[in-house]
Amino acid sequence: SLESEISDLTERFETRKRVDRAKGLLMKNMGMSEPEAFRWIQKTSMDRRLSMREVSDTIIKQLS
């Protein structure tokens, strides 16, 4: 049970790091504010039925 919880927390932390990096790239390259960048990732995730992590990874690949 504890190992499962650690794995889940590790996964969430990694996702959060990627979303933050993608937000930073959107802010820098697209002139968005932080809330706008987060909302764009969130909306794209919902529209394309992808996880926010998948959307963030694509942004990182495209804008890095």
N, CA, C and O atoms as a GROMACS GRO file, in nm:
protein
  256
    1SER      N    1   0.083  -0.120   0.000
    1SER     CA    2   0.000   0.000   0.000
    1SER      C    3   0.087   0.126   0.000
    1SER      O    4   0.061   0.221  -0.074
    2LEU      N    5   0.189   0.126   0.083
    2LEU     CA    6   0.278   0.242   0.090
    2LEU      C    7   0.355   0.261  -0.040
    2LEU      O    8   0.373   0.374  -0.085
    3GLU      N    9   0.400   0.150  -0.099
    3GLU     CA   10   0.471   0.159  -0.226
    3GLU      C   11   0.382   0.216  -0.335
    3GLU      O   12   0.428   0.295  -0.418
    4SER      N   13   0.256   0.178  -0.335
    4SER     CA   14   0.160   0.229  -0.433
    4SER      C   15   0.141   0.380  -0.416
    4SER      O   16   0.135   0.455  -0.514
    5GLU      N   17   0.132   0.424  -0.291
    5GLU     CA   18   0.115   0.567  -0.263
    5GLU      C   19   0.239   0.646  -0.306
    5GLU      O   20   0.227   0.755  -0.361
    6ILE      N   21   0.356   0.592  -0.280
    6ILE     CA   22   0.481   0.658  -0.321
    6ILE      C   23   0.488   0.668  -0.473
    6ILE      O   24   0.526   0.772  -0.528
    7SER      N   25   0.452   0.561  -0.541
    7SER     CA   26   0.452   0.560  -0.688
    7SER      C   27   0.356   0.666  -0.742
    7SER      O   28   0.389   0.737  -0.837
    8ASP      N   29   0.237   0.674  -0.682
    8ASP     CA   30   0.137   0.772  -0.725
    8ASP      C   31   0.188   0.915  -0.704
    8ASP      O   32   0.173   1.000  -0.791
    9LEU      N   33   0.247   0.940  -0.589
    9LEU     CA   34   0.299   1.074  -0.560
    9LEU      C   35   0.414   1.111  -0.654
    9LEU      O   36   0.424   1.225  -0.699
   10THR      N   37   0.500   1.014  -0.683
   10THR     CA   38   0.611   1.037  -0.775
   10THR      C   39   0.557   1.073  -0.913
   10THR      O   40   0.608   1.165  -0.978
   11GLU      N   41   0.457   1.001  -0.957
   11GLU     CA   42   0.394   1.026  -1.088
   11GLU      C   43   0.332   1.166  -1.092
   11GLU      O   44   0.349   1.239  -1.190
   12ARG      N   45   0.261   1.202  -0.987
   12ARG     CA   46   0.199   1.335  -0.982
   12ARG      C   47   0.302   1.446  -0.982
   12ARG      O   48   0.284   1.549  -1.048
   13PHE      N   49   0.410   1.427  -0.908
   13PHE     CA   50   0.516   1.527  -0.903
   13PHE      C   51   0.580   1.545  -1.041
   13PHE      O   52   0.605   1.658  -1.084
   14GLU      N   53   0.606   1.435  -1.109
   14GLU     CA   54   0.665   1.441  -1.243
   14GLU      C   55   0.572   1.513  -1.340
   14GLU      O   56   0.616   1.594  -1.422
   15THR      N   57   0.443   1.484  -1.332
   15THR     CA   58   0.345   1.552  -1.417
   15THR      C   59   0.344   1.701  -1.388
   15THR      O   60   0.341   1.783  -1.480
   16ARG      N   61   0.346   1.736  -1.261
   16ARG     CA   62   0.345   1.877  -1.224
   16ARG      C   63   0.468   1.952  -1.276
   16ARG      O   64   0.457   2.065  -1.322
   17LYS      N   65   0.585   1.887  -1.268
   17LYS     CA   66   0.707   1.949  -1.320
   17LYS      C   67   0.695   1.975  -1.470
   17LYS      O   68   0.735   2.081  -1.519
   18ARG      N   69   0.641   1.878  -1.542
   18ARG     CA   70   0.627   1.894  -1.687
   18ARG      C   71   0.526   2.002  -1.723
   18ARG      O   72   0.548   2.080  -1.815
   19VAL      N   73   0.414   2.006  -1.650
   19VAL     CA   74   0.314   2.110  -1.675
   19VAL      C   75   0.375   2.248  -1.647
   19VAL      O   76   0.354   2.342  -1.724
   20ASP      N   77   0.450   2.261  -1.539
   20ASP     CA   78   0.514   2.389  -1.507
   20ASP      C   79   0.614   2.430  -1.615
   20ASP      O   80   0.621   2.547  -1.652
   21ARG      N   81   0.690   2.334  -1.665
   21ARG     CA   82   0.787   2.365  -1.771
   21ARG      C   83   0.714   2.408  -1.898
   21ARG      O   84   0.754   2.504  -1.964
   22ALA      N   85   0.607   2.338  -1.933
   22ALA     CA   86   0.528   2.374  -2.052
   22ALA      C   87   0.465   2.512  -2.035
   22ALA      O   88   0.462   2.591  -2.129
   23LYS      N   89   0.414   2.541  -1.915
   23LYS     CA   90   0.359   2.675  -1.889
   23LYS      C   91   0.464   2.781  -1.912
   23LYS      O   92   0.438   2.883  -1.976
   24GLY      N   93   0.584   2.758  -1.861
   24GLY     CA   94   0.693   2.854  -1.878
   24GLY      C   95   0.724   2.877  -2.024
   24GLY      O   96   0.748   2.991  -2.065
   25LEU      N   97   0.726   2.771  -2.103
   25LEU     CA   98   0.754   2.786  -2.246
   25LEU      C   99   0.643   2.863  -2.317
   25LEU      O  100   0.670   2.946  -2.404
   26LEU      N  101   0.518   2.835  -2.281
   26LEU     CA  102   0.406   2.910  -2.341
   26LEU      C  103   0.413   3.057  -2.303
   26LEU      O  104   0.387   3.145  -2.385
   27MET      N  105   0.447   3.083  -2.178
   27MET     CA  106   0.457   3.222  -2.132
   27MET      C  107   0.568   3.296  -2.207
   27MET      O  108   0.550   3.410  -2.250
   28LYS      N  109   0.681   3.230  -2.222
   28LYS     CA  110   0.797   3.292  -2.286
   28LYS      C  111   0.776   3.309  -2.437
   28LYS      O  112   0.800   3.416  -2.492
   29ASN      N  113   0.732   3.202  -2.503
   29ASN     CA  114   0.724   3.202  -2.649
   29ASN      C  115   0.594   3.257  -2.705
   29ASN      O  116   0.591   3.308  -2.817
   30MET      N  117   0.487   3.249  -2.628
   30MET     CA  118   0.357   3.290  -2.679
   30MET      C  119   0.302   3.413  -2.608
   30MET      O  120   0.193   3.461  -2.642
   31GLY      N  121   0.375   3.464  -2.511
   31GLY     CA  122   0.333   3.585  -2.442
   31GLY      C  123   0.210   3.567  -2.354
   31GLY      O  124   0.136   3.662  -2.330
   32MET      N  125   0.189   3.446  -2.306
   32MET     CA  126   0.072   3.421  -2.220
   32MET      C  127   0.108   3.449  -2.075
   32MET      O  128   0.224   3.443  -2.035
   33SER      N  129   0.005   3.479  -1.997
   33SER     CA  130   0.024   3.487  -1.851
   33SER      C  131   0.021   3.343  -1.797
   33SER      O  132  -0.014   3.250  -1.869
   34GLU      N  133   0.060   3.327  -1.672
   34GLU     CA  134   0.060   3.192  -1.613
   34GLU      C  135  -0.080   3.129  -1.613
   34GLU      O  136  -0.094   3.014  -1.654
   35PRO      N  137  -0.185   3.202  -1.569
   35PRO     CA  138  -0.319   3.142  -1.573
   35PRO      C  139  -0.364   3.108  -1.715
   35PRO      O  140  -0.430   3.006  -1.737
   36GLU      N  141  -0.330   3.193  -1.811
   36GLU     CA  142  -0.366   3.165  -1.951
   36GLU      C  143  -0.298   3.040  -2.001
   36GLU      O  144  -0.360   2.957  -2.068
   37ALA      N  145  -0.171   3.024  -1.970
   37ALA     CA  146  -0.095   2.907  -2.014
   37ALA      C  147  -0.152   2.780  -1.951
   37ALA      O  148  -0.169   2.678  -2.019
   38PHE      N  149  -0.183   2.785  -1.822
   38PHE     CA  150  -0.240   2.668  -1.755
   38PHE      C  151  -0.375   2.632  -1.816
   38PHE      O  152  -0.402   2.516  -1.844
   39ARG      N  153  -0.458   2.734  -1.837
   39ARG     CA  154  -0.591   2.710  -1.894
   39ARG      C  155  -0.580   2.654  -2.035
   39ARG      O  156  -0.660   2.568  -2.073
   40TRP      N  157  -0.483   2.701  -2.113
   40TRP     CA  158  -0.464   2.651  -2.249
   40TRP      C  159  -0.427   2.502  -2.246
   40TRP      O  160  -0.480   2.423  -2.324
   41ILE      N  161  -0.336   2.466  -2.157
   41ILE     CA  162  -0.297   2.325  -2.144
   41ILE      C  163  -0.418   2.241  -2.100
   41ILE      O  164  -0.444   2.134  -2.154
   42GLN      N  165  -0.491   2.293  -2.003
   42GLN     CA  166  -0.608   2.222  -1.951
   42GLN      C  167  -0.714   2.203  -2.060
   42GLN      O  168  -0.768   2.094  -2.076
   43LYS      N  169  -0.745   2.310  -2.133
   43LYS     CA  170  -0.847   2.304  -2.238
   43LYS      C  171  -0.804   2.212  -2.351
   43LYS      O  172  -0.885   2.134  -2.402
   44THR      N  173  -0.679   2.221  -2.391
   44THR     CA  174  -0.628   2.134  -2.498
   44THR      C  175  -0.635   1.988  -2.455
   44THR      O  176  -0.669   1.900  -2.534
   45SER      N  177  -0.603   1.963  -2.330
   45SER     CA  178  -0.611   1.828  -2.274
   45SER      C  179  -0.753   1.774  -2.285
   45SER      O  180  -0.773   1.660  -2.327
   46MET      N  181  -0.850   1.854  -2.249
   46MET     CA  182  -0.990   1.811  -2.255
   46MET      C  183  -1.038   1.795  -2.399
   46MET      O  184  -1.102   1.696  -2.433
   47ASP      N  185  -1.005   1.893  -2.484
   47ASP     CA  186  -1.051   1.890  -2.623
   47ASP      C  187  -0.997   1.771  -2.699
   47ASP      O  188  -1.067   1.711  -2.781
   48ARG      N  189  -0.872   1.736  -2.673
   48ARG     CA  190  -0.807   1.628  -2.748
   48ARG      C  191  -0.808   1.494  -2.675
   48ARG      O  192  -0.755   1.394  -2.723
   49ARG      N  193  -0.870   1.495  -2.557
   49ARG     CA  194  -0.880   1.373  -2.475
   49ARG      C  195  -0.742   1.312  -2.447
   49ARG      O  196  -0.719   1.192  -2.461
   50LEU      N  197  -0.652   1.400  -2.408
   50LEU     CA  198  -0.517   1.361  -2.368
   50LEU      C  199  -0.496   1.405  -2.224
   50LEU      O  200  -0.567   1.492  -2.174
   51SER      N  201  -0.400   1.346  -2.160
   51SER     CA  202  -0.367   1.391  -2.025
   51SER      C  203  -0.292   1.524  -2.034
   51SER      O  204  -0.233   1.556  -2.138
   52MET      N  205  -0.294   1.599  -1.926
   52MET     CA  206  -0.219   1.724  -1.924
   52MET      C  207  -0.070   1.696  -1.940
   52MET      O  208   0.004   1.778  -1.996
   53ARG      N  209  -0.026   1.581  -1.893
   53ARG     CA  210   0.115   1.543  -1.908
   53ARG      C  211   0.150   1.523  -2.055
   53ARG      O  212   0.256   1.566  -2.100
   54GLU      N  213   0.061   1.457  -2.130
   54GLU     CA  214   0.085   1.436  -2.273
   54GLU      C  215   0.089   1.569  -2.349
   54GLU      O  216   0.175   1.589  -2.434
   55VAL      N  217  -0.004   1.658  -2.318
   55VAL     CA  218  -0.006   1.790  -2.381
   55VAL      C  219   0.122   1.865  -2.346
   55VAL      O  220   0.184   1.926  -2.434
   56SER      N  221   0.162   1.861  -2.220
   56SER     CA  222   0.283   1.930  -2.175
   56SER      C  223   0.406   1.874  -2.245
   56SER      O  224   0.493   1.950  -2.288
   57ASP      N  225   0.415   1.742  -2.258
   57ASP     CA  226   0.530   1.682  -2.327
   57ASP      C  227   0.537   1.729  -2.471
   57ASP      O  228   0.646   1.754  -2.523
   58THR      N  229   0.422   1.741  -2.537
   58THR     CA  230   0.420   1.789  -2.676
   58THR      C  231   0.466   1.934  -2.684
   58THR      O  232   0.542   1.969  -2.774
   59ILE      N  233   0.421   2.016  -2.592
   59ILE     CA  234   0.462   2.157  -2.589
   59ILE      C  235   0.613   2.165  -2.569
   59ILE      O  236   0.681   2.242  -2.638
   60ILE      N  237   0.665   2.088  -2.476
   60ILE     CA  238   0.808   2.089  -2.447
   60ILE      C  239   0.887   2.049  -2.572
   60ILE      O  240   0.988   2.111  -2.605
   61LYS      N  241   0.842   1.945  -2.642
   61LYS     CA  242   0.909   1.901  -2.764
   61LYS      C  243   0.906   2.009  -2.872
   61LYS      O  244   1.004   2.031  -2.943
   62GLN      N  245   0.790   2.075  -2.885
   62GLN     CA  246   0.772   2.174  -2.992
   62GLN      C  247   0.845   2.305  -2.966
   62GLN      O  248   0.897   2.366  -3.059
   63LEU      N  249   0.849   2.348  -2.841
   63LEU     CA  250   0.901   2.482  -2.811
   63LEU      C  251   1.040   2.484  -2.748
   63LEU      O  252   1.097   2.592  -2.729
   64SER      N  253   1.096   2.368  -2.717
   64SER     CA  254   1.230   2.366  -2.657
   64SER      C  255   1.337   2.375  -2.763
   64SER      O  256   1.456   2.375  -2.732
   0.00000   0.00000   0.00000
